[in-house]
């Protein structure tokens, strides 16, 4: 078999490996999901930052497959409730995990 005859098979195998490498699993996001989660995280952080009653520097936001996790320390239970409410209102958020604690 000449080199020219092997090239299509090699090219097909390489493309298949590339596509499988970008797929998501239950433990790892695909490229598109990662970008979506980054956008959601940014939107949630901006919404919390724009809320004058919350100290946004003390609230951490992480997103994985549309599930937002809020963590950190706040002054009251009402601050926790407000942050969760704000996060839930952001487009693309599937659910919110609340790991915030009152100081």
Buried (B, 14 or more C-beta within 10 A) or exposed (E): EEEEEEEEEEEEEEEEEEEEEEEEEEEEBBEEBBEBBEBBBEBBBBBBBEBEEBBBEBBBBBBBBEBBBBBBBBEEEEBBEBBBEBBEEBEEBEEBBBEBEEE
